[in-house]
Amino acid sequence: MFIDYKLMRRLILFLSISLLIYSCNNNSVVIKGKLENPKGSYIYLHELTLNGNGFSDSVLLNNSGSFKFKKELKYPMFYTLQVGKSNDLVTVLAKPGDRIKITGKADNLLQTYYVTGSEESKDVQVLARHLKKTINTLDSLNNIYLQFLNSKNKNIENIRNILSMNYDNCLEEQRKFSISFIKNNPNSLACVMALYQQINSKTYVFDKEDDFKYFIAVDSALFRKYRDAPHILALHTNIEQMKEQKRVLQLQRMLSIMGAKAPELALPSAKGDTVRLSSFKGKVVLIDFWASWNKECLKENTNLVDLYKKYKSKGFEIYQVSLDKSKDDWTKAIKDGGLWWTQVCDFKYWQSPVVSLYNFDKVPTTFLIDKSGTIISRDLKGENLNEKLAELFEEKPSTTGKQVSSSGK
């Protein structure tokens, strides 16, 4: 059989070159575009690393406003585009092989840009524009407050409360939008950006304690697929560390609280008089930290109504401490729920001294104290609480028909 070795060498060389070209193209990312009103500006490409901005590149926008960047990538990366010294940065999420095209106006890029060639960069755009809208609204509220403050208006305290409520509502709307985005786009790398959105240098949209479940959800969806990507690996490592910290802290709390005397509480009731926890000495008391804005608290209150009716005559009392900010919301929840036991509130929300005094970070949180004022249980709810009360009052427990509720903030 005749073998043409020259032909074979040429074929091998051709295949090698083709494979090399394919490999380069498969790992390369092209970010290009055409911007209106370039005016001789430079456009900068910044790589967003875990420690901030990393490698930067720049090109001068030509008269037509065209530009092009090409990078070699092993993993998905975040980049920002900046025209001149503008503070409005456009973020793109590039994956190996992407061909991303940006159009818009050079003098107002964030508000006008349009992206193609990367679905996840489109997701980033949705997040960025909604966050910008929220920030603008919050800035407007701050400016309104400063105007009234400078005018020395006599109603400044009422104005401050109204603006503060609107401010909180705006933040909560942004949080709900980001939660909805994560739920609707579970496999998008843009969810990482959603987790770490900032209103300013001190205020994040998500709280790592309160919203930990969303961090876990994003990690669960993305880590298996992108475990080598630096941002995903860092997220996963951070979550594993937080899980261990929470486990250790919870164990320490459970071990340290049992057998201790319940710290004194002296807070105002709805009528304005001060009610002391110590005034119930000689009774079994459930200290319940709750809030009318928390659905889990409202659900658990239905369990407490049944238990209070059952054990009140035997020496059971509930000392319920609200973390509400609004008296109207608080008293309405009491009336609607039929919560006719001891109710107190200082309207300081999570800044209330009771939070650090009893060392809790979520509601509902409960402490059961015996007749001598000693803490004997923490976070008993539903049937578990019913069984414990039956034991204390030496009664055969009967079901309340309620399930044990989970707690949350």
C-alpha positions as CSV (number, residue, x, y, z in Angstrom):
1,M,0.0,0.0,0.0
2,F,1.4,3.4,-1.0
3,I,1.5,6.1,1.6
4,D,2.0,9.7,0.6
5,Y,4.0,11.0,3.6
6,K,4.2,14.6,2.2
7,L,0.4,14.7,2.0
8,M,0.0,13.3,5.5
9,R,2.4,15.9,6.9
10,R,0.5,18.7,5.2
11,L,-2.8,17.3,6.5
12,I,-1.5,17.0,10.1
13,L,-0.1,20.6,9.9
14,F,-3.5,21.8,8.5
15,L,-5.4,20.1,11.3
16,S,-3.0,21.5,14.0
17,I,-3.3,25.0,12.7
18,S,-7.1,24.7,12.5
19,L,-7.3,23.3,16.1
20,L,-5.1,26.2,17.3
21,I,-7.3,28.8,15.6
22,Y,-10.4,27.2,16.9
23,S,-9.0,27.0,20.4
24,C,-8.0,30.7,20.4
25,N,-11.3,31.8,19.0
26,N,-13.1,29.7,21.6
27,N,-11.3,31.3,24.5
28,S,-11.2,34.8,23.1
29,V,-13.7,37.5,23.9
30,V,-14.4,40.5,21.7
31,I,-16.0,43.6,23.1
32,K,-16.7,46.2,20.5
33,G,-19.1,48.9,19.6
34,K,-20.0,52.2,18.1
35,L,-21.0,55.2,20.2
36,E,-22.6,58.5,19.2
37,N,-21.1,61.8,20.2
38,P,-17.5,60.4,20.8
39,K,-15.8,63.9,20.8
40,G,-12.3,62.3,20.8
41,S,-12.8,60.6,24.1
42,Y,-11.0,57.5,25.3
43,I,-13.0,54.4,26.3
44,Y,-11.5,52.3,29.1
45,L,-12.0,48.6,29.8
46,H,-11.5,47.6,33.4
47,E,-11.4,44.0,34.6
48,L,-13.3,43.6,37.8
49,T,-11.3,41.3,40.1
50,L,-12.1,40.2,43.6
51,N,-10.0,43.0,44.9
52,G,-11.5,45.7,42.8
53,N,-10.4,46.9,39.3
54,G,-7.6,44.9,37.8
55,F,-6.0,45.1,34.3
56,S,-7.2,48.1,32.3
57,D,-7.1,48.8,28.6
58,S,-8.1,51.8,26.6
59,V,-8.6,52.9,23.0
60,L,-9.3,56.3,21.5
61,L,-12.8,56.5,20.0
62,N,-12.4,57.4,16.4
63,N,-14.7,59.9,14.6
64,S,-17.3,57.3,14.0
65,G,-17.2,56.3,17.7
66,S,-16.1,52.8,17.0
67,F,-13.9,50.7,19.4
68,K,-12.8,47.2,19.9
69,F,-11.2,45.1,22.7
70,K,-10.1,41.5,22.5
71,K,-9.2,39.4,25.5
72,E,-8.3,35.7,26.2
73,L,-10.4,34.1,28.9
74,K,-10.5,30.8,30.7
75,Y,-13.4,31.7,32.9
76,P,-16.4,34.2,32.8
77,M,-15.3,37.6,33.9
78,F,-16.9,41.0,34.7
79,Y,-15.7,44.1,32.9
80,T,-16.6,47.7,33.1
81,L,-16.6,50.2,30.3
82,Q,-15.9,53.9,31.0
83,V,-16.0,56.8,28.6
84,G,-13.5,59.5,29.7
85,K,-13.8,60.4,33.3
86,S,-17.5,59.6,33.6
87,N,-18.7,58.0,36.9
88,D,-21.4,56.1,35.1
89,L,-19.8,52.7,34.3
90,V,-21.3,50.0,32.1
91,T,-20.7,46.5,33.3
92,V,-20.6,43.5,31.0
93,L,-20.3,39.8,31.8
94,A,-18.0,38.1,29.3
95,K,-17.7,34.3,28.8
96,P,-15.1,32.6,26.7
97,G,-16.2,32.9,23.0
98,D,-18.5,35.8,23.5
99,R,-18.8,38.5,20.8
100,I,-20.3,41.5,22.6
101,K,-21.4,44.6,20.9
102,I,-22.3,47.9,22.6
103,T,-24.1,50.8,21.1
104,G,-25.3,54.1,22.7
105,K,-24.2,57.6,23.4
106,A,-20.7,58.3,24.6
107,D,-21.8,61.2,26.8
108,N,-24.6,59.2,28.5
109,L,-23.6,55.6,28.1
110,L,-25.3,54.0,31.2
111,Q,-28.7,55.3,30.3
112,T,-28.5,54.8,26.5
113,Y,-26.4,51.7,25.9
114,Y,-27.7,48.6,24.2
115,V,-25.9,45.2,24.3
116,T,-26.0,42.2,22.0
117,G,-24.0,39.0,21.9
118,S,-24.3,38.2,25.6
119,E,-27.5,37.3,27.3
120,E,-26.0,37.6,30.7
121,S,-24.7,41.1,29.9
122,K,-28.3,42.0,29.2
123,D,-29.2,40.6,32.6
124,V,-26.5,42.8,34.1
125,Q,-28.0,45.8,32.3
126,V,-31.5,45.1,33.8
127,L,-30.0,45.0,37.3
128,A,-27.8,48.1,36.8
129,R,-30.6,50.3,35.4
130,H,-33.0,49.4,38.2
131,L,-30.4,50.0,40.9
132,K,-29.6,53.4,39.3
133,K,-33.3,54.3,39.4
134,T,-33.4,53.4,43.1
135,I,-30.3,55.4,43.9
136,N,-31.7,58.5,42.1
137,T,-35.0,58.2,44.1
138,L,-33.1,57.9,47.4
139,D,-31.0,60.9,46.5
140,S,-34.1,62.9,45.8
141,L,-35.6,62.0,49.2
142,N,-32.3,63.1,50.9
143,N,-32.4,66.4,49.0
144,I,-36.0,67.0,50.0
145,Y,-35.1,66.4,53.7
146,L,-32.1,68.8,53.5
147,Q,-34.3,71.5,52.0
148,F,-36.8,71.2,54.8
149,L,-34.0,71.0,57.4
150,N,-32.4,74.2,56.1
151,S,-35.8,76.0,56.1
152,K,-36.1,75.2,59.8
153,N,-39.7,73.9,59.3
154,K,-41.6,73.3,62.6
155,N,-42.8,70.0,61.3
156,I,-39.4,68.7,60.5
157,E,-39.8,65.6,62.8
158,N,-43.0,64.5,61.0
159,I,-41.4,65.2,57.6
160,R,-38.4,63.2,58.6
161,N,-40.6,60.2,59.6
162,I,-42.5,60.3,56.4
163,L,-39.3,60.6,54.3
164,S,-37.7,57.8,56.3
165,M,-40.7,55.6,55.7
166,N,-40.5,56.3,51.9
167,Y,-36.7,55.7,52.0
168,D,-37.2,52.3,53.6
169,N,-40.0,51.4,51.2
170,C,-37.7,52.3,48.3
171,L,-34.9,50.1,49.6
172,E,-37.3,47.2,50.2
173,E,-38.7,47.5,46.6
174,Q,-35.1,47.3,45.3
175,R,-34.5,44.2,47.5
176,K,-37.7,42.6,46.2
177,F,-36.8,43.3,42.6
178,S,-33.4,41.7,43.1
179,I,-34.9,38.7,44.8
180,S,-37.4,38.3,41.9
181,F,-34.5,38.5,39.4
182,I,-32.6,35.7,41.2
183,K,-35.6,33.5,41.3
184,N,-36.4,34.1,37.6
185,N,-32.8,33.7,36.4
186,P,-31.3,31.0,38.6
187,N,-28.6,30.0,36.1
188,S,-27.5,33.5,35.2
189,L,-24.0,34.6,36.4
190,A,-25.5,38.1,36.8
191,C,-27.1,36.8,40.0
192,V,-23.6,37.2,41.6
193,M,-23.9,40.9,40.8
194,A,-27.4,41.0,42.2
195,L,-26.1,39.7,45.6
196,Y,-23.5,42.4,46.0
197,Q,-25.4,45.5,44.7
198,Q,-24.6,48.6,46.7
199,I,-26.7,51.8,47.3
200,N,-23.6,53.5,48.6
201,S,-20.2,52.5,50.2
202,K,-22.0,51.5,53.4
203,T,-25.4,50.2,52.3
204,Y,-25.9,46.9,50.4
205,V,-29.2,45.8,48.9
206,F,-28.9,42.4,50.5
207,D,-27.8,41.7,54.0
208,K,-25.7,38.5,54.4
209,E,-27.5,37.6,57.6
210,D,-31.1,38.4,56.7
211,D,-30.8,37.3,53.1
212,F,-28.4,34.4,53.5
213,K,-30.8,31.9,51.8
214,Y,-30.4,33.9,48.5
215,F,-26.7,33.6,48.7
216,I,-27.1,29.9,49.2
217,A,-29.5,29.6,46.2
218,V,-27.1,31.4,43.8
219,D,-24.2,29.3,45.0
220,S,-26.1,26.1,44.6
221,A,-27.2,26.9,41.0
222,L,-23.8,28.2,39.8
223,F,-21.0,26.5,41.7
224,R,-21.3,23.1,40.0
225,K,-21.2,24.7,36.5
226,Y,-18.6,27.4,37.1
227,R,-16.6,26.1,40.1
228,D,-13.3,27.3,38.6
229,A,-14.5,30.9,37.9
230,P,-12.9,33.2,40.5
231,H,-16.0,35.1,41.4
232,I,-18.1,31.9,41.8
233,L,-15.3,30.1,43.8
234,A,-15.0,33.2,46.1
235,L,-18.8,33.2,46.7
236,H,-18.8,29.5,47.5
237,T,-15.9,29.8,49.9
238,N,-17.5,32.7,51.7
239,I,-20.8,30.9,52.1
240,E,-19.1,27.8,53.5
241,Q,-17.3,29.9,56.1
242,M,-20.6,31.7,57.0
243,K,-22.4,28.4,57.4
244,E,-19.7,27.2,59.9
245,Q,-19.8,30.5,61.8
246,K,-23.6,30.3,62.1
247,R,-23.4,26.7,63.3
248,V,-20.8,27.5,66.0
249,L,-22.6,30.7,67.1
250,Q,-26.0,28.9,67.4
251,L,-24.4,26.2,69.4
252,Q,-22.7,28.7,71.7
253,R,-26.0,30.5,72.2
254,M,-27.9,27.4,73.0
255,L,-25.3,26.2,75.5
256,S,-24.8,29.6,77.2
257,I,-28.4,30.6,77.6
258,M,-29.8,27.5,79.5
259,G,-30.0,27.9,83.2
260,A,-29.4,31.7,83.2
261,K,-31.6,34.2,84.7
262,A,-33.6,36.1,82.2
263,P,-32.4,39.7,81.9
264,E,-34.9,42.3,83.1
265,L,-37.1,44.0,80.5
266,A,-39.0,47.2,81.2
267,L,-40.8,48.5,78.1
268,P,-43.9,50.6,77.4
269,S,-47.3,49.1,76.6
270,A,-49.7,50.5,74.0
271,K,-51.2,52.6,76.8
272,G,-47.7,54.1,77.6
273,D,-47.2,52.5,81.0
274,T,-44.0,50.5,81.7
275,V,-44.4,46.8,82.2
276,R,-41.6,44.9,83.8
277,L,-40.8,41.2,83.1
278,S,-40.0,40.7,86.7
279,S,-43.6,41.6,87.6
280,F,-44.6,38.1,86.4
281,K,-42.4,36.2,88.8
282,G,-44.1,33.1,90.0
283,K,-45.5,32.3,86.5
284,V,-44.2,30.5,83.5
285,V,-43.5,33.2,81.0
286,L,-42.9,33.0,77.3
287,I,-40.8,36.0,76.1
288,D,-41.6,36.4,72.4
289,F,-39.7,38.8,70.2
290,W,-41.8,39.5,67.1
291,A,-42.9,42.1,64.6
292,S,-46.2,42.8,62.7
293,W,-44.2,43.0,59.4
294,N,-43.0,39.4,59.7
295,K,-45.2,36.7,58.2
296,E,-43.7,33.9,60.3
297,C,-44.5,35.9,63.5
298,L,-48.1,36.4,62.4
299,K,-48.4,32.7,61.6
300,E,-46.9,31.7,65.0
301,N,-49.3,34.1,66.8
302,T,-52.2,31.8,65.9
303,N,-50.4,29.0,67.8
304,L,-49.9,31.3,70.8
305,V,-53.6,32.2,71.0
306,D,-54.6,28.6,71.5
307,L,-51.8,27.9,74.0
308,Y,-52.6,31.1,76.0
309,K,-56.3,30.1,76.3
310,K,-55.2,26.6,77.4
311,Y,-52.6,27.4,80.0
312,K,-53.4,31.0,81.2
313,S,-55.4,29.7,84.2
314,K,-52.6,27.4,85.2
315,G,-50.0,30.2,85.5
316,F,-48.8,30.8,81.9
317,E,-48.1,34.3,80.7
318,I,-46.8,35.8,77.4
319,Y,-44.5,38.8,77.4
320,Q,-44.5,39.8,73.7
321,V,-41.9,42.4,72.6
322,S,-42.4,43.9,69.2
323,L,-39.6,45.3,66.9
324,D,-42.2,47.4,65.1
325,K,-41.5,51.0,64.1
326,S,-45.1,52.0,63.6
327,K,-47.6,52.1,66.6
328,D,-50.5,51.8,64.2
329,D,-49.2,48.7,62.5
330,W,-48.4,47.2,65.9
331,T,-51.7,47.8,67.5
332,K,-53.6,46.7,64.4
333,A,-51.8,43.4,64.4
334,I,-52.6,42.9,68.1
335,K,-56.3,43.6,67.5
336,D,-56.6,41.6,64.3
337,G,-54.8,38.6,65.9
338,G,-56.6,38.7,69.2
339,L,-53.3,38.9,71.1
340,W,-54.7,39.8,74.5
341,W,-51.6,39.2,76.6
342,T,-48.8,41.6,77.6
343,Q,-47.6,43.6,74.7
344,V,-44.7,46.1,74.8
345,C,-42.6,48.0,72.2
346,D,-40.1,50.9,72.2
347,F,-40.4,51.4,68.4
348,K,-36.6,51.3,67.9
349,Y,-36.7,48.4,65.4
350,W,-33.4,46.5,65.4
351,Q,-31.7,49.3,67.2
352,S,-33.7,48.4,70.4
353,P,-31.5,47.5,73.4
354,V,-33.4,44.3,73.8
355,V,-31.7,42.9,70.7
356,S,-28.2,42.9,72.1
357,L,-29.5,42.2,75.6
358,Y,-31.0,38.8,74.5
359,N,-28.5,38.3,71.7
360,F,-30.9,37.4,68.8
361,D,-30.8,38.3,65.1
362,K,-34.2,37.1,63.8
363,V,-37.9,37.1,64.6
364,P,-39.7,35.3,65.9
365,T,-37.3,34.4,68.7
366,T,-38.6,33.1,72.0
367,F,-37.3,32.3,75.5
368,L,-39.3,30.2,78.0
369,I,-38.6,31.1,81.7
370,D,-39.8,29.2,84.7
371,K,-41.5,30.5,87.9
372,S,-38.1,31.6,89.3
373,G,-37.2,33.6,86.2
374,T,-34.7,31.1,84.9
375,I,-34.4,30.5,81.1
376,I,-35.3,26.8,80.4
377,S,-35.8,26.8,76.6
378,R,-35.2,28.8,73.5
379,D,-37.2,29.0,70.3
380,L,-39.9,26.4,71.2
381,K,-42.9,26.8,68.9
382,G,-46.1,25.1,67.9
383,E,-46.3,21.5,69.2
384,N,-42.9,21.6,70.8
385,L,-44.0,24.5,73.0
386,N,-47.3,22.8,73.8
387,E,-45.5,19.7,74.9
388,K,-43.1,21.6,77.1
389,L,-46.0,23.6,78.8
390,A,-47.9,20.3,79.4
391,E,-44.7,18.9,81.1
392,L,-44.3,22.0,83.3
393,F,-48.0,22.0,84.3
394,E,-48.0,18.2,84.6
395,E,-50.7,17.7,82.0
396,K,-51.0,15.2,79.2
397,P,-50.3,17.2,76.1
398,S,-53.0,17.4,73.4
399,T,-52.4,18.7,69.9
400,T,-53.2,22.3,69.2
401,G,-53.6,21.4,65.5
402,K,-50.6,23.6,64.6
403,Q,-47.3,22.8,63.1
404,V,-43.9,23.9,64.3
405,S,-43.1,27.2,62.6
406,S,-39.8,28.1,61.2
407,S,-38.4,31.4,62.3
408,G,-37.1,34.2,60.1
409,K,-36.5,37.9,60.0
